[in-house]
Amino acid sequence: MIASAPASSAASGWVLMSRKGFAAPKLSSSAAYALRNQLSSRRGLATAQEPYDLVVIGGGPGGYVAAIKAAQLGFKTACVEKRGSLGGTCLNVGCIPSKAMLNNSHMYHMAKHDFKKRGIDIGDLQLNLKQMQSAKSSSVSKLTGGIETLFKMNKVDYIKGTASFQSPTKLDVALLDGGNTEVEAKNIIIATGSEISKFPGIDIDEKQVVSSTGALELDAVPGKFLVIGGGIIGLEMGSVWSRLGSEVTVVEYLGAIGGNGMDTEVAKQFQKILGKQGLKFKLQTKVLGLEKRDGKCFVKVEAAKGGKQEELEADVVLVAIGRKPVTEGLNLEKVGIEVDEKGRVVVDSQFNTSVGNVKCIGDVTFGPMLAHKAEEEGIAAVEYLKAGHGHVNYGTIPSVVYTHPEVAWVGRTSDDLDANGIKYNVGKFPFVANSRAKTNDDTDGFVKVLTEKETDKILGMHIIGPNAGELIAEGVVAMEYGASSEDLARTCHAHPTLSEAVKEAAMAAGGPGRKAIHA
Ligand SMILES: Cc1cc2nc3c(=O)[nH]c(=O)nc-3n(C[C@H](O)[C@H](O)[C@H](O)COP(=O)(O)OP(=O)(O)OC[C@H]3O[C@@H](n4cnc5c(N)ncnc54)[C@H](O)[C@@H]3O)c2cc1C
């Protein structure tokens, strides 16, 4: 329930907006609270005697999905979000704006470098970056607004403010419109997500030295764009600005790009393809610091193993070295909720924290920092509350890099299987032998299926190629149902489609005697 509480200062009275958008006179705090409670009770909110069944802290993909699911299951539910907009990192500054920029920069690049040979002459081509940015913002606002509508449809109360624990069943919320309120709940789910990890000694100004958030907002194409970190976000942002005309260099400490979980063979092929597109890579290279001089950035680097130092000049530097959980200000210590040495909230297999009625999901706890993982956890956590059981299969969570070609994978890698002494077969099929890819003249990459030698069960699928992010769903479903490569190979696939490459890789995966038809 939302209980009325005294505002912290007189200045925190709420301003109600008239329908034409003019500010109505300020109400005193107490009058505003009274009015709010009146409006709340009209909308059927919980009363002082009736706390919420569930309050979710954070309106990202984990939190908003949990809130909707809970309401659908009959819980009186509220979601507290401090951003002023629902959808979390993903919709506001992550998945969605980055994919909008990736999609539209790809179209621009195609129009500039590829259309002619397809018989499309478009004369004088211009980049209108302002319009591209506004198309991105429009996708974001349509989607974030859509979640507000879903909240209304499902009767989830949306509380705009910053929550902190007063007790395991009581939250203080500093409201965005001013003032504070108390919210009581029988159960609470923490879904506060993650934020960028800073590079020690490098200040992010979001203009010249940017995080992914600033990299999505640049108002001019940088001459030289330097990316610190060759993981998914660094490569996606590097691709965007390379397509729009920047000279892009990616500096990565490790010996391969793509980060955790990317198959070594795929990572090598990926680097080669991005290299052909113009991105430069400095692998096994350590960043030592950054200096701004004469309006430029100079990044000092040396070989990871030590050696000669060099300075790399850039107009804009993107720091993309990872993300860390957000727990600051939640007052977790006060109620005894445990966090680990990396700042992640510690949970058991049912998402329970160290405090009985408080669960935690998404980026702020263990596991890959992915929107769909957070959503799965949101649903499962609520199902545990309602029914005592839930389901997330961490072995079948796909990962996708939305460059062109895309890279996608699910399950285990060859390296992982080798390291664990598991015997396996490999089936591979190149897109250059797939009729649709050839028709589209988009043939970079391959599908690789890994199967257990003894049983033919699919253990992993790795795709680099057009639409890999969509195609990987086939591997996910197959693995979820414990399919063998023969099951997949005997499944009829429409022709001509890229998905036939998945079928053919499966045809080749079952060991001696099993072969693809077209390669
Ligand atoms: C550039 C970029 C691109 C990405 N692309 C992809 C992609 O393509 N696919 C993918 O799966 N993932 C992608 N991600 C990762 C994805 O965004 C996250 O994994 C996902 O958003 C995590 O969801 P969440 O609900 O756990 O947390 P978040 O989305 O971070 O949401 C948490 C919310 O909690 C709110 N909050 C925090 N503290 C409080 C508080 N005390 N009170 C009230 N509210 C609070 C925050 O304001 C935030 O809105 C990307 C991330 C970035 C940065």
The ligand as an SDF file (V2000), in Angstrom:
LIG
                    3D

 53 58  0  0  0  0  0  0  0  0999 V2000
   24.2350   -0.5020  -24.6850 C   0  0  0  0  0  0  0  0  0  0  0  0
   23.5890   -1.7600  -24.1420 C   0  0  0  0  0  0  0  0  0  0  0  0
   23.0650   -2.6700  -25.0250 C   0  0  0  0  0  0  0  0  0  0  0  0
   22.4530   -3.8200  -24.5530 C   0  0  0  0  0  0  0  0  0  0  0  0
   21.9470   -4.6910  -25.4550 N   0  0  0  0  0  0  0  0  0  0  0  0
   21.3400   -5.8130  -25.0210 C   0  0  0  0  0  0  0  0  0  0  0  0
   20.7520   -6.7110  -25.9390 C   0  0  0  0  0  0  0  0  0  0  0  0
   20.7700   -6.5020  -27.1430 O   0  0  0  0  0  0  0  0  0  0  0  0
   20.1480   -7.8160  -25.4500 N   0  0  0  0  0  0  0  0  0  0  0  0
   20.1130   -8.0810  -24.1070 C   0  0  0  0  0  0  0  0  0  0  0  0
   19.5600   -9.1190  -23.7120 O   0  0  0  0  0  0  0  0  0  0  0  0
   20.6690   -7.2490  -23.2080 N   0  0  0  0  0  0  0  0  0  0  0  0
   21.2690   -6.1190  -23.6360 C   0  0  0  0  0  0  0  0  0  0  0  0
   21.7970   -5.2470  -22.7220 N   0  0  0  0  0  0  0  0  0  0  0  0
   21.7210   -5.6020  -21.2840 C   0  0  0  0  0  0  0  0  0  0  0  0
   20.3150   -5.3170  -20.7560 C   0  0  0  0  0  0  0  0  0  0  0  0
   20.0130   -3.9720  -20.9260 O   0  0  0  0  0  0  0  0  0  0  0  0
   20.2420   -5.6980  -19.2850 C   0  0  0  0  0  0  0  0  0  0  0  0
   20.6870   -7.0200  -19.1200 O   0  0  0  0  0  0  0  0  0  0  0  0
   18.8190   -5.5980  -18.7710 C   0  0  0  0  0  0  0  0  0  0  0  0
   18.3380   -4.2900  -18.9230 O   0  0  0  0  0  0  0  0  0  0  0  0
   18.7560   -6.0150  -17.2990 C   0  0  0  0  0  0  0  0  0  0  0  0
   17.4580   -5.8850  -16.8340 O   0  0  0  0  0  0  0  0  0  0  0  0
   17.1490   -5.6080  -15.2840 P   0  0  0  0  0  0  0  0  0  0  0  0
   15.6730   -5.5280  -15.1890 O   0  0  0  0  0  0  0  0  0  0  0  0
   17.8630   -6.5910  -14.4530 O   0  0  0  0  0  0  0  0  0  0  0  0
   17.8100   -4.2100  -14.9550 O   0  0  0  0  0  0  0  0  0  0  0  0
   17.7260   -2.7770  -15.6480 P   0  0  0  0  0  0  0  0  0  0  0  0
   17.2410   -2.8470  -17.0280 O   0  0  0  0  0  0  0  0  0  0  0  0
   19.0410   -2.1330  -15.3910 O   0  0  0  0  0  0  0  0  0  0  0  0
   16.5710   -2.0420  -14.8290 O   0  0  0  0  0  0  0  0  0  0  0  0
   16.7170   -1.7210  -13.4770 C   0  0  0  0  0  0  0  0  0  0  0  0
   15.8730   -0.4990  -13.1950 C   0  0  0  0  0  0  0  0  0  0  0  0
   15.8430   -0.3090  -11.7780 O   0  0  0  0  0  0  0  0  0  0  0  0
   15.8190    1.0680  -11.5160 C   0  0  0  0  0  0  0  0  0  0  0  0
   16.2910    1.2790  -10.1450 N   0  0  0  0  0  0  0  0  0  0  0  0
   17.5370    1.0570   -9.6480 C   0  0  0  0  0  0  0  0  0  0  0  0
   17.5670    1.3240   -8.3200 N   0  0  0  0  0  0  0  0  0  0  0  0
   16.3170    1.7260   -7.9840 C   0  0  0  0  0  0  0  0  0  0  0  0
   15.7230    2.1280   -6.7720 C   0  0  0  0  0  0  0  0  0  0  0  0
   16.4190    2.1620   -5.6260 N   0  0  0  0  0  0  0  0  0  0  0  0
   14.4210    2.4920   -6.7720 N   0  0  0  0  0  0  0  0  0  0  0  0
   13.6900    2.4610   -7.9200 C   0  0  0  0  0  0  0  0  0  0  0  0
   14.2170    2.0720   -9.1130 N   0  0  0  0  0  0  0  0  0  0  0  0
   15.5020    1.7020   -9.1370 C   0  0  0  0  0  0  0  0  0  0  0  0
   16.7380    1.6610  -12.5800 C   0  0  0  0  0  0  0  0  0  0  0  0
   16.4300    3.0290  -12.7900 O   0  0  0  0  0  0  0  0  0  0  0  0
   16.4280    0.7750  -13.7810 C   0  0  0  0  0  0  0  0  0  0  0  0
   15.4900    1.3850  -14.6340 O   0  0  0  0  0  0  0  0  0  0  0  0
   22.3880   -4.0660  -23.1550 C   0  0  0  0  0  0  0  0  0  0  0  0
   22.9080   -3.1370  -22.2590 C   0  0  0  0  0  0  0  0  0  0  0  0
   23.4930   -1.9950  -22.7430 C   0  0  0  0  0  0  0  0  0  0  0  0
   24.0450   -0.9980  -21.7650 C   0  0  0  0  0  0  0  0  0  0  0  0
  1  2  1  0
  2  3  1  0
  2 52  2  0
  3  4  2  0
  4  5  1  0
  4 50  1  0
  5  6  2  0
  6  7  1  0
  6 13  1  0
  7  8  2  0
  7  9  1  0
  9 10  1  0
 10 11  2  0
 10 12  1  0
 12 13  2  0
 13 14  1  0
 14 15  1  0
 14 50  1  0
 15 16  1  0
 16 17  1  0
 16 18  1  0
 18 19  1  0
 18 20  1  0
 20 21  1  0
 20 22  1  0
 22 23  1  0
 23 24  1  0
 24 25  2  0
 24 26  1  0
 24 27  1  0
 27 28  1  0
 28 29  2  0
 28 30  1  0
 28 31  1  0
 31 32  1  0
 32 33  1  0
 33 34  1  0
 33 48  1  0
 34 35  1  0
 35 36  1  0
 35 46  1  0
 36 37  1  0
 36 45  1  0
 37 38  2  0
 38 39  1  0
 39 40  1  0
 39 45  2  0
 40 41  1  0
 40 42  2  0
 42 43  1  0
 43 44  2  0
 44 45  1  0
 46 47  1  0
 46 48  1  0
 48 49  1  0
 50 51  2  0
 51 52  1  0
 52 53  1  0
M  END
$$$$
